[in-house]
Amino acid sequence: MRVLLIGATENEKIPQALRRDHILFDHIPLPGTEPLLCPEGLYDVAVLLTDNAGKAAAQQLTALLPALREDGMSVPLLIVAAHLSARDRILVLDAGADDVLTQPFLLGELLARIRALSRRSPVLQPRLLQAGDLSLDRGHCMLQGPKGEVRLSCKEMQLIELFLLHTGQVLPRETLRQKVWGIDSESAYNAIEVYLSLVRRKLRTIGSEAQIHAERGVGYYIEA
């Protein structure tokens, strides 16, 4: 899962909670006059955080949310704001939000709401992914094959997850970079090769016959 955080985070608690829950995220400021660019299919949920509170927050959001939707943001959108009354929450939901969380709140509730919104995807993705002789447990970051199982790092899991969700389909290098490292990542493209080598090594460790191939000049695909 990848989340887009929009707006200011007053401390590191929210990013830290996302990392602990193995949720990848990108963080951008609130949009100004320029439209917000949200690549289709990159994010599962967007979380908008505002510094305003109460009626001021409701007024800001009811002006901002229709513009976000018009700019093409189609992912479920969770609003986090302080001291919103029932009337304010109604206004924000009617303006285009999918859910509203008022401060103060428990981080566990924030994560639960993000997971709930991510399940609104047209295609629900199971915890276990299988292809050929491979089985990926996304909840525990474990990859199983004929000769046992191996734990994956976060980026290794994101890569193999993409391949198993699109078995046989060539995934462009840019798609892998955006999905695993983020749209604003400055990671060199050779980082993809490094992690693909690590994944290939783990496939051999568990005795899998699956192979990750390179399509010259295009991208990569898995043959499972």
C-alpha positions as a Markdown table, in Angstrom:
| # | Residue | x | y | z |
|---|---|---|---|---|
| 1 | Met | 0.0 | 0.0 | 0.0 |
| 2 | Arg | 1.2 | 3.5 | -0.7 |
| 3 | Val | -0.3 | 6.6 | 0.9 |
| 4 | Leu | -0.1 | 10.3 | -0.2 |
| 5 | Leu | 0.2 | 12.7 | 2.8 |
| 6 | Ile | -0.9 | 16.2 | 1.8 |
| 7 | Gly | -0.2 | 19.2 | 4.1 |
| 8 | Ala | 1.8 | 19.8 | 7.2 |
| 9 | Thr | 2.6 | 17.2 | 9.8 |
| 10 | Glu | 3.2 | 18.9 | 13.1 |
| 11 | Asn | 5.5 | 16.1 | 14.2 |
| 12 | Glu | 6.9 | 12.8 | 13.0 |
| 13 | Lys | 4.3 | 10.6 | 14.8 |
| 14 | Ile | 2.2 | 10.0 | 11.6 |
| 15 | Pro | 5.1 | 9.1 | 9.3 |
| 16 | Gln | 6.6 | 6.9 | 12.0 |
| 17 | Ala | 3.3 | 5.1 | 12.5 |
| 18 | Leu | 3.1 | 4.5 | 8.7 |
| 19 | Arg | 6.6 | 3.1 | 8.6 |
| 20 | Arg | 5.9 | 0.7 | 11.6 |
| 21 | Asp | 2.8 | -0.6 | 9.7 |
| 22 | His | 5.0 | -1.1 | 6.5 |
| 23 | Ile | 3.0 | 1.5 | 4.6 |
| 24 | Leu | 4.9 | 3.4 | 2.0 |
| 25 | Phe | 4.1 | 7.1 | 1.7 |
| 26 | Asp | 5.0 | 10.4 | -0.1 |
| 27 | His | 4.5 | 13.8 | 1.6 |
| 28 | Ile | 3.7 | 17.0 | -0.3 |
| 29 | Pro | 2.5 | 20.4 | 0.8 |
| 30 | Leu | -1.1 | 21.6 | 0.4 |
| 31 | Pro | -1.6 | 22.6 | -3.3 |
| 32 | Gly | -1.6 | 26.3 | -4.1 |
| 33 | Thr | -2.5 | 27.8 | -7.4 |
| 34 | Glu | -1.0 | 24.9 | -9.3 |
| 35 | Pro | -3.0 | 21.7 | -9.8 |
| 36 | Leu | -2.1 | 18.7 | -7.6 |
| 37 | Leu | -0.5 | 16.0 | -9.7 |
| 38 | Cys | -1.6 | 12.6 | -8.4 |
| 39 | Pro | -0.5 | 9.9 | -10.9 |
| 40 | Glu | -3.3 | 7.4 | -11.6 |
| 41 | Gly | -2.8 | 4.0 | -9.9 |
| 42 | Leu | 0.2 | 5.1 | -7.7 |
| 43 | Tyr | -1.6 | 5.7 | -4.4 |
| 44 | Asp | -4.2 | 3.7 | -2.6 |
| 45 | Val | -5.3 | 6.4 | -0.1 |
| 46 | Ala | -4.6 | 10.2 | 0.3 |
| 47 | Val | -4.6 | 11.8 | 3.8 |
| 48 | Leu | -5.0 | 15.6 | 3.9 |
| 49 | Leu | -3.8 | 17.3 | 7.1 |
| 50 | Thr | -4.6 | 20.9 | 7.8 |
| 51 | Asp | -3.2 | 23.3 | 10.4 |
| 52 | Asn | -6.5 | 25.1 | 10.7 |
| 53 | Ala | -9.2 | 24.0 | 13.2 |
| 54 | Gly | -12.9 | 24.2 | 13.6 |
| 55 | Lys | -14.9 | 26.4 | 11.2 |
| 56 | Ala | -11.7 | 27.8 | 9.6 |
| 57 | Ala | -10.7 | 24.3 | 8.7 |
| 58 | Ala | -14.1 | 23.4 | 7.3 |
| 59 | Gln | -14.1 | 26.6 | 5.1 |
| 60 | Gln | -10.6 | 25.8 | 3.8 |
| 61 | Leu | -11.5 | 22.2 | 3.0 |
| 62 | Thr | -14.8 | 22.9 | 1.3 |
| 63 | Ala | -13.0 | 25.3 | -1.0 |
| 64 | Leu | -10.1 | 23.0 | -1.6 |
| 65 | Leu | -11.7 | 19.5 | -2.0 |
| 66 | Pro | -13.8 | 20.2 | -5.1 |
| 67 | Ala | -10.6 | 21.5 | -6.9 |
| 68 | Leu | -8.7 | 18.3 | -5.9 |
| 69 | Arg | -11.4 | 16.1 | -7.4 |
| 70 | Glu | -11.6 | 18.2 | -10.5 |
| 71 | Asp | -7.8 | 17.9 | -10.9 |
| 72 | Gly | -8.3 | 14.1 | -11.1 |
| 73 | Met | -7.7 | 12.8 | -7.6 |
| 74 | Ser | -9.8 | 9.7 | -7.6 |
| 75 | Val | -8.3 | 7.8 | -4.6 |
| 76 | Pro | -10.1 | 7.6 | -1.3 |
| 77 | Leu | -9.4 | 10.8 | 0.7 |
| 78 | Leu | -9.2 | 11.0 | 4.5 |
| 79 | Ile | -9.3 | 14.4 | 6.1 |
| 80 | Val | -7.5 | 15.0 | 9.4 |
| 81 | Ala | -8.4 | 18.3 | 11.2 |
| 82 | Ala | -8.9 | 19.5 | 14.7 |
| 83 | His | -12.2 | 20.4 | 16.5 |
| 84 | Leu | -14.6 | 19.8 | 13.6 |
| 85 | Ser | -18.2 | 19.9 | 14.7 |
| 86 | Ala | -20.8 | 17.5 | 13.3 |
| 87 | Arg | -22.0 | 20.3 | 10.9 |
| 88 | Asp | -18.4 | 20.9 | 9.8 |
| 89 | Arg | -17.8 | 17.2 | 9.1 |
| 90 | Ile | -21.0 | 17.1 | 7.0 |
| 91 | Leu | -19.8 | 20.0 | 4.9 |
| 92 | Val | -16.3 | 18.4 | 4.4 |
| 93 | Leu | -17.8 | 15.0 | 3.4 |
| 94 | Asp | -20.2 | 16.7 | 1.0 |
| 95 | Ala | -17.3 | 18.6 | -0.5 |
| 96 | Gly | -15.5 | 15.4 | -1.6 |
| 97 | Ala | -13.9 | 13.7 | 1.4 |
| 98 | Asp | -14.4 | 10.0 | 1.9 |
| 99 | Asp | -13.7 | 10.1 | 5.7 |
| 100 | Val | -13.0 | 12.6 | 8.4 |
| 101 | Leu | -10.8 | 12.1 | 11.5 |
| 102 | Thr | -10.8 | 14.9 | 14.2 |
| 103 | Gln | -7.9 | 15.6 | 16.5 |
| 104 | Pro | -6.9 | 14.4 | 19.0 |
| 105 | Phe | -7.0 | 10.8 | 17.8 |
| 106 | Leu | -5.2 | 7.5 | 18.4 |
| 107 | Leu | -2.6 | 6.6 | 15.7 |
| 108 | Gly | -4.1 | 3.1 | 15.7 |
| 109 | Glu | -7.4 | 4.6 | 14.6 |
| 110 | Leu | -5.7 | 6.6 | 11.8 |
| 111 | Leu | -4.1 | 3.4 | 10.5 |
| 112 | Ala | -7.3 | 1.5 | 10.7 |
| 113 | Arg | -9.2 | 4.2 | 8.7 |
| 114 | Ile | -6.4 | 4.1 | 6.1 |
| 115 | Arg | -6.7 | 0.4 | 5.8 |
| 116 | Ala | -10.5 | 0.6 | 5.6 |
| 117 | Leu | -10.3 | 3.2 | 2.8 |
| 118 | Ser | -7.8 | 1.1 | 0.9 |
| 119 | Arg | -10.3 | -1.8 | 0.8 |
| 120 | Arg | -12.6 | 0.4 | -1.3 |
| 121 | Ser | -10.5 | -0.4 | -4.3 |
| 122 | Pro | -12.5 | -2.1 | -7.1 |
| 123 | Val | -10.2 | -5.1 | -6.9 |
| 124 | Leu | -9.6 | -6.3 | -3.4 |
| 125 | Gln | -6.1 | -7.7 | -3.0 |
| 126 | Pro | -5.7 | -10.7 | -0.7 |
| 127 | Arg | -3.0 | -10.9 | 2.0 |
| 128 | Leu | -1.6 | -14.0 | 0.3 |
| 129 | Leu | -0.4 | -13.7 | -3.3 |
| 130 | Gln | 0.4 | -16.9 | -5.2 |
| 131 | Ala | 1.9 | -17.6 | -8.7 |
| 132 | Gly | 3.6 | -20.7 | -9.8 |
| 133 | Asp | 5.5 | -22.2 | -6.9 |
| 134 | Leu | 5.6 | -18.9 | -5.0 |
| 135 | Ser | 3.5 | -17.7 | -2.1 |
| 136 | Leu | 3.9 | -14.2 | -0.7 |
| 137 | Asp | 2.5 | -13.4 | 2.8 |
| 138 | Arg | 2.2 | -9.6 | 2.6 |
| 139 | Gly | 1.3 | -9.3 | 6.3 |
| 140 | His | 4.5 | -10.9 | 7.5 |
| 141 | Cys | 6.8 | -10.0 | 4.5 |
| 142 | Met | 7.5 | -13.7 | 3.9 |
| 143 | Leu | 8.1 | -15.4 | 0.6 |
| 144 | Gln | 7.6 | -19.1 | 0.4 |
| 145 | Gly | 8.8 | -21.6 | -2.2 |
| 146 | Pro | 9.5 | -25.4 | -2.6 |
| 147 | Lys | 12.5 | -25.3 | -0.3 |
| 148 | Gly | 11.3 | -23.1 | 2.5 |
| 149 | Glu | 10.6 | -19.4 | 3.2 |
| 150 | Val | 12.6 | -16.2 | 3.5 |
| 151 | Arg | 11.8 | -12.8 | 5.0 |
| 152 | Leu | 11.9 | -9.9 | 2.7 |
| 153 | Ser | 12.9 | -6.3 | 3.3 |
| 154 | Cys | 10.2 | -3.6 | 2.6 |
| 155 | Lys | 11.5 | -2.8 | -0.9 |
| 156 | Glu | 12.1 | -6.4 | -1.8 |
| 157 | Met | 8.5 | -7.2 | -0.8 |
| 158 | Gln | 7.1 | -4.2 | -2.8 |
| 159 | Leu | 9.0 | -5.4 | -5.9 |
| 160 | Ile | 7.9 | -9.1 | -5.7 |
| 161 | Glu | 4.4 | -7.9 | -4.9 |
| 162 | Leu | 4.2 | -5.9 | -8.1 |
| 163 | Phe | 5.5 | -8.8 | -10.2 |
| 164 | Leu | 3.0 | -11.3 | -8.6 |
| 165 | Leu | 0.1 | -8.9 | -9.1 |
| 166 | His | 1.1 | -8.5 | -12.8 |
| 167 | Thr | 2.5 | -12.0 | -13.6 |
| 168 | Gly | 3.8 | -12.1 | -17.2 |
| 169 | Gln | 3.3 | -8.4 | -17.7 |
| 170 | Val | 6.3 | -6.2 | -18.5 |
| 171 | Leu | 6.6 | -3.4 | -15.8 |
| 172 | Pro | 8.4 | -0.3 | -17.0 |
| 173 | Arg | 11.4 | 0.8 | -14.9 |
| 174 | Glu | 9.6 | 4.1 | -14.2 |
| 175 | Thr | 6.7 | 2.2 | -12.8 |
| 176 | Leu | 8.9 | 0.3 | -10.5 |
| 177 | Arg | 10.7 | 3.4 | -9.4 |
| 178 | Gln | 7.5 | 5.3 | -8.6 |
| 179 | Lys | 5.7 | 2.4 | -6.9 |
| 180 | Val | 8.7 | 1.4 | -4.7 |
| 181 | Trp | 10.7 | 4.6 | -4.2 |
| 182 | Gly | 8.1 | 7.3 | -4.8 |
| 183 | Ile | 7.4 | 10.0 | -7.4 |
| 184 | Asp | 9.9 | 12.4 | -5.9 |
| 185 | Ser | 12.6 | 9.8 | -5.2 |
| 186 | Glu | 16.1 | 10.7 | -6.3 |
| 187 | Ser | 17.2 | 7.1 | -6.1 |
| 188 | Ala | 19.4 | 6.2 | -9.1 |
| 189 | Tyr | 17.9 | 3.6 | -11.4 |
| 190 | Asn | 20.7 | 1.2 | -10.6 |
| 191 | Ala | 19.0 | 0.8 | -7.2 |
| 192 | Ile | 16.4 | -1.2 | -9.1 |
| 193 | Glu | 19.0 | -3.5 | -10.4 |
| 194 | Val | 20.5 | -3.9 | -6.9 |
| 195 | Tyr | 17.2 | -4.9 | -5.3 |
| 196 | Leu | 16.2 | -7.1 | -8.3 |
| 197 | Ser | 19.5 | -9.0 | -7.7 |
| 198 | Leu | 18.6 | -9.5 | -4.0 |
| 199 | Val | 15.1 | -10.8 | -5.0 |
| 200 | Arg | 16.6 | -13.2 | -7.5 |
| 201 | Arg | 19.0 | -14.5 | -4.9 |
| 202 | Lys | 16.1 | -15.1 | -2.5 |
| 203 | Leu | 14.1 | -16.9 | -5.2 |
| 204 | Arg | 17.1 | -19.3 | -5.6 |
| 205 | Thr | 17.3 | -19.7 | -1.8 |
| 206 | Ile | 13.8 | -21.0 | -1.5 |
| 207 | Gly | 14.2 | -23.2 | -4.6 |
| 208 | Ser | 11.7 | -21.4 | -6.8 |
| 209 | Glu | 11.7 | -21.8 | -10.6 |
| 210 | Ala | 10.3 | -18.3 | -11.0 |
| 211 | Gln | 12.6 | -15.9 | -12.9 |
| 212 | Ile | 12.6 | -12.2 | -13.3 |
| 213 | His | 13.5 | -11.2 | -16.9 |
| 214 | Ala | 14.6 | -7.9 | -18.4 |
| 215 | Glu | 12.8 | -6.7 | -21.5 |
| 216 | Arg | 15.6 | -4.6 | -23.1 |
| 217 | Gly | 14.7 | -0.9 | -23.2 |
| 218 | Val | 11.3 | -1.5 | -21.6 |
| 219 | Gly | 11.3 | -3.0 | -18.1 |
| 220 | Tyr | 11.0 | -6.3 | -16.3 |
| 221 | Tyr | 8.6 | -9.2 | -15.8 |
| 222 | Ile | 8.4 | -12.4 | -13.8 |
| 223 | Glu | 7.9 | -15.8 | -15.3 |
| 224 | Ala | 6.5 | -18.0 | -12.5 |
